[in-house]
Amino acid sequence: MSITKLNETALQSWVDRLIGQHQVYGVKAKGDRFAFGPLDDAAELRLDYDVTILPPKKYFLPQSQELLKFSRRGAYQPVGEPAPFVLFGVHPYDVVAIAQMDEVFSKDNHDRHYMQRREKAVIVACDVQKASPNVFAACMGTATVQEGFDVLLTRIGDDYLADARTPKGEALLQRIEGGADPDPASLARREQLWQDLNRFLMRHELKCAPAKLPGVLDQQEEHPIWKKRAERCYSCGSCNLVCPTCYCFDVQDEVDWDLENGRRVRRWDGCMLAEFALVAGGHNFRATRAARYRHRYYRKGKYLWDRMGQIACVGCGRCVTACTADIANPVEVFNTLLEDR
Amino acid sequence: MAQNLTKSGDIYVPQIATLVRKERLTELETFFEIQLESNQPLGHRPGQFVMVSLPGLGEAPISVSSRPVGNTFELVVRRIGRLTTAMHRMEVGDKLGIRGPFGTDFPVNTFRGQDVLFICGGIGLVPVRGAILEVLANRAAYGHVAILYGTRGPSERLFVDDLARWKAREDVTFLETVDRGSDAWDGNVGVITTLIPKIEIAPERTAVVVCGPPIMYKFVLMELYQQNVPKENIYVSLERRMKCGVGKCGHCQINGLYTCLDGPVFRYADVSDVREAI
């Protein structure tokens, strides 16, 4: 696979060319923050972003996604295939999160709704240029990535290196005009940048290796931290919604106004919402905020590890920023448990 | 695992099925016999569940109550929400959607050569009935077979014909109780745990199946502990509100376990230390 060096002008014209031929989603400014959205013009693209409000999971597991169509008489029609698209500017921690979600939706019953979107997508990753206020990717081992994307863009001075790692990425690189072969100095600077990101891309420091977290959480269900911090929880589910590794959903039927046809839709749900573990008859298996709060951190640090070998926190820091009550910082939780062991 | 995928290969698209027989069992519970449009057997094992689907009303996980024989299968549904209320209004010949069968089963074949004890409370008889029928159909393969059944009152007893048959059998110990009796009731009155000391249990060679409301588990399991039944010999069926049935939606999680994939039937030894399980 090849690497191309291109300047800002060549990058812009490349992106504009892609926009002309594909549906392209990329990072744009939204007020004083950033969000993934459809790109109409390369000038909108902000590869210097720190973090997006929502993770790019919304393109694979949309907030609301049709699973099937039905008619009242009882016929169920599968939905059609999604359209191909290019996802431009995904940060490494989000690349890792997408790879984790791929496992969930491809293993143990293949979920075509998620997987077809994944197969149709070309992911252009982008190394982080600016640290967000609460990022801690360096301690989670997610500050840089070498797989899970089709092309990786890295800013080196005023230029970019575009590194294709898959045939899909290679095909995308073919469309660059005015690119050049990478010089050894740029490649060396990229190596240095990766080393720096892996050491310094953190505003909070987890005081253990991520792989130690299942052990840190083991037998700590009664630790006072759960109750203490959960006393301030609004059960709003914001931490779930902004989390790139949260994928729980609810399923509902929507009926058209003529009451003849409708669709079955899944929507993002969250384990911090009060009714998440409610069963028929009214019993709630996680009725207290403390139980829900504890569940979230166990799921991130232990349950999914036990099941699929994943630490389901990639250090993006979105939950820390989104939490009104200021209780969502996983690093604070895990460090406290670590100190008290 | 989803064994009955539709042609679309889509885990969320149900198969069409027809209601072929319907019978009201109690004020709240109705029995449904269902046939897939493909006319193929459901292919379930006792204890598994299906996702029942009605257009516009959504889906709900429902235990299969029949033995895996023939090309129809049976459900018993309590009228409790929108979907189940609509099911109760269905008529023979009406269509419904079915996904599954899903989840783990009561491994009755591994009980062969052992005594088997079934302890069911109320609607907990529904998922266990298929296992009971399976054991009784191969009665000679098992040691002593005992069935304990408790309901709140005489009017809430399910499968009364089955209960009468089991009571009449000489090769089955069948005991019943109700929490509150009535004028016509001349049987035991009291909670189900009061039945356990009335039978002889050989703890090391008895497989125990327990299914009932959450509150029942605590007391029954305590009583079984008193009787020295090892946790490895006890099987429980747990209820959670699955939204997908295929291990994705997260709703049925019990710590790291998914009720739809790892359950609903669990060996008690595997969940006794798991918080929020029982």
Interface residues (C-beta under 8 A of the other chain):
Chain A: L67 L68 F70 S71 R72 R73 G74 A75 Y76 Q77 P78 V104 F105 D108 N109 H110 D111 R112 H113 E221 Y247 C248 F249 D250 V251 Q252 D253 V255 L259 G262 R264 R266 D269 C271 F276 A277 L278 V279 A280 G281 H283 F285 R286 A291 H295 Y298 R299 K302 Y303 L304 D306 R307
Chain B: M1 A2 T6 S8 G9 D10 I11 Y12 V13 P14 I16 S53 L54 P55 G56 L57 G58 E59 A60 R78 I80 G81 K95 L96 G97 P213 P214 E239 R240 R241 K243 C244 V246 G247 K248 C249 G250 H251 Q253 I254 N255 G256 L261 R275 E276
